[in-house]
């Protein structure tokens, strides 16, 4: 495979609005002995990318300064210690940054095979959210079959991944949405019910849907005042996982409620975690979830695609919160898959 010395990539020229994203020529990333070089066909757009662009989420030491945390494409080269992958393999991967580019270097343990039957743009929309939910909800919060999960932002990337992972593992997902259109979309992913927070009391409706018991697990991307609502919606022994704070990083909580219900509250950010930890998450996905993704009847997230050079427009759509599913950037290689 011919590998050039330069590539097109999207850089953050200075912290700010979407206009801070600019396409330019960059040297290819260096590939370490435990890395693979991926020729990127598509790259997912996620909330952490927006935070990085605004100057609120710096890359960890040693990571690429370019935005982009998930990609799909094919392996262009492998490091000398890599034995699990070969040049030409079709893959999706969680990056440590650098996904908004035509090539990205990724630790080999963070790479997964593209599921059979998935287009490259669909595969690129999986890793960041599926790694996040697999670790925080499954590995840390102990999600098991029979539990009920409340997913905030159910029509977005994190909420959609929560619904699908919960459903695959035999749990019941309830999606929190803001419109009938988003409710219909959440149901296509497997939600057994939805709650429209613009017209319904979330906690009261969650209790009604669980015959007064409350929900066992909550994935919250909202934060702020929603934290108190979550406590009211919880069953005894429930676990609330905070993965974003779109509406506020501070909250007032009733410690007595936490004590009385024996609740657990945890938080997670994925990007700063070690490659070894991310490899463990990848292994769990490959074992427990990837087979389900390859079933012909598995629902797929809605995808809105933009060319790589239009990353600013993709960020504008993300910030509007008007889209369903995931936003994906495609490179010149996207049509070759």
N, C-alpha and C positions, 0 to 999 in steps of 0.2 A: 504494500500500500504506500503510495506516494504521500509523504508528510511534508508540508511546507514549513518554512521558518517563521512566517507571519500569519496572522488570522484576524478576522473581524471580531471585535468584542465590544460590549457596551460597558463603559466606565462611568463612575460617578465623578464628574469634574469638580464639584464642590457640594457640600450638603445643602439640600433645599428641596424644591418641588420637582415634579416629573421632568421638567426641562433640564435638570442636572444630569440626566442620563444621555450620554452621547456615544454613538458608534464610532469606532476608530480602529486603526491597525495596531495590533499588539503582538509581541513575540509569543510563540507558543509556550505554555507552561512547562517547567522542567518536570520530568517523571522520575520519581525515586525508585529504589529497588523493590519496594513493596506496593508500588502504584501501578495503575493502568492509565493509558492515555485514551480518552474516548473522543471519537469524532462525533460531535453533538449535532443531532438532527432537530431536537426540540428541548426546550428548557421551561420548567414550570415557574410561575410567578407566585410569590407567597408574601404573607404579612411581614416576615422578617426582612425581606428585600426592601419593602417600603420604609421600614424603620431604619435600615442601614442608609438608605438614600437621604433620609432626613437628618442623619448624623446621630441617631439614638441607639445604634446597635453595631458597634465596631467589630470587625472580624477578630477572631482569636489569634494569638501569636502564631505566625507561620502560615496562616491561611491566605488565600488569594484575596486581594482587595476588591476584585470584581464581584458584583452581586450575582446571585443565582445559586440555589441550594439543591436543585434536583434537575436531572437531565435524562434523556434517552438517546441512544444512537448505537454506534458499533465501536468495538475496541480497535484502535489503530496501532497500539504498541503496548508491550507489557514490561514491567521491571524484571530485573534478573532473578528476584526471589519469588515471582508470581508463577504458580503452577495451575491454578484453578481456571484461568481464562486464556483464550487464544485470540490472536488477531482475527477480526471478522465476526466475532461473537456479537449478537444483538443483545443489548443490555439496557437497563435503567439503573440509576445510581443516585445516592445521596452524596452531594459534594460538600466540601467545607468552604465553599465559595467558588466563584469563577464559572458558574453555569451559563451566564449570559455571554456565550462565546462559541466559536466554531470548534474549539477543542478544549477539553478540561482534563486535568490530572486528578485522579481520585484514588484513595487507598483501596486496594483490591477487596478488602472485607466489606466495603460499603456498596458493593455492586451486586445486582441481582439480574437474572435473566429476564428479558422482556416476556411477559405472559403470552402464551399462544392466543391468537385471535385479537390482540390489542394493537391498534395503530400506534405509531411512534409518539404522536402528540398525546394520546391517551395514557401511554406508559409514562411519559414525562411528568404527568400530573399526579403520580402516585407517591414517589419516595418520601418527600418531606413530611407530608401529612400522615402517611402510613407508618413511618418510623416514629413520629411523635406520639401517635395514639397507641401503637403497639407497646412502646416503652411505658408511657405514663398510665394508660388505662389497663393494659393487660399485664405487663410485667411488674409494675409497681403497685397499682391499685387492685390487682387480683381479680379482674373481670372473669366471671365464669358463666356457664350456661344457666339459664333461668333467672338471671338478674335483670333488672330494669334500669336502663341508662337514659338520662336526660341529656340531649345534645343541643347546646346553644349554637346559633349560627348554622342551622342544619342544612341550609342550601349552599353553604360555602365549602371550602376545602377541608378544614378541620372537622366541621360538623358532618359533612358527607362521609369522610373516612370513619368517623365514630359510628355512624349508622351502619355502614357496611361491615366493619370489623365486628361490631356487636352482633349483628345478624349472623355472620359466618360462624361465630362461636356459640350461637344458641341463646343469646340474650335478646331482650326486647328493647328497641330503641324508640324513644319519643323525641321528636324534633321540635325545637323552638324556632319559629319563623316570623316573618313580618307581612306576608301577603298570601292570598290563595295560590298564586302561581308557585311561590316557593314551597308552600305546603304540598302541592301536587308533586313537585320535584323530589322533596324529601321522601315521600311515599314510594316513588319509583326506585329509590335506593334501598328500601326495606323498612322504613319507619312504620311502626304499627299504629301510630297516632301522631298528630301535630298540635302544637299550641301556638296561636297567633298572639304574640305579646302586645300588639297594638290594640287588641280588643278583649283579651282574656287575662285573667289573673293566673300567672304561671304556677305559683305554688298551689293554689286551690284546684286548678285543673289537673296538675300532676297527682295530687292526692286523690282526686276523683277517678283518674285513670288507673290508679293502683289500689282501689277499694279502701282508701284511707291510710294505707301503709306508708306511702312515700317511695321515692326512687332510691335505688341502691348505689348508683354511681352517677356523677355529673361531670361533664366536660364543659368548662366555661371559658369563652373567649372574650367575654364582655367586661367583667370586673366592675369596679365602682359599686353602686347601690345593688347590683344584681347579686352580690355576695350574700346579702341578708336574705334575699328571695330564695337563694339556693338552700340555705339552712332550713327554711320553712318547708321546702319541697322534699327534704331528705327523710328517708326511713332511718330507724335506729341502726347504728353501725355503718352508715353510708360513708362514702369517700367522695370528696369534691376535688377535682383536678383543675388547677388554673393553668392555662397555657398561653393566655394573652390577656391584655387589659385595654380593649378598644375604647371603653367608655370611662376609664379611670383606674389609676394604680393604687388608690387608697379606698378603704371601706371601713365602716363601723359594724362590728359583729357582736352578737350576743354570746358571750363565753358560757353563760348558763345553758343556752341551747346546745352548744357544742358538747358540753359536759353531759347534759341530760340525755341526748341522743347518741352519745358515744361516737361522735363524728371524727373523721380524719380529713384534714385539708392539706393538700400538697401542691407544689408548683414545679414547673419544668421548663427549661430552655434547652433545645437540642444541640445547637451549633457548637457551644464550647466544650461539649463532652468529647472524651477521647475516642480515637479510632477503634480501640479495642471494644469500648462500650457500644459503639455504633455497629461494629461487626457482630456483636451478640444480638443486637436487635434485628439485623439483617438475617441472621440464622433463624431466629424465631419466626420472622415473616416467611422465610422460605419453607420452613417446616409446617407451620400451622395455617398460613393464609394463602400462599401462592397457588396451591392446588385448587382452591376455590375460585381464584381469579381466572383460572384457565377453563372453567366450566362454561359451556356455551350460553347458558341463561343468566350469567352474572350481570347485573346492571353496571353500566359504566358512567363515570361522571360526565356532565355536560362540559364541553370544551369550547372556549373562545380563543381563536388563534390570531396572533399578530406576527408580522415579520420581525426578526431580531432588531432591525434598525428602528422599529416603531415601539421600542420598550417604553418610552414616555407615555404613549397612548394607552398601553397596557396598564401602566400604573394609575393613570387617570381613571380607567374603568374600575380597577380594584378599589380605589378610594371612594368611588361613588356608591359602593355596596349594592349596585344594581344588577350585577351579573349572577348567573347560576353556575355552580360547579367551580371549575378552575380556568384560569387564564394562562395561556401557553405561548411562548415565543418560538418561532420556527426559523431555522437557518437555511442556507442554500442547499444543505444536504437532506432537508426534510422530505423532498419529493423522491428521493432515491430509495425509500424504504416501503 
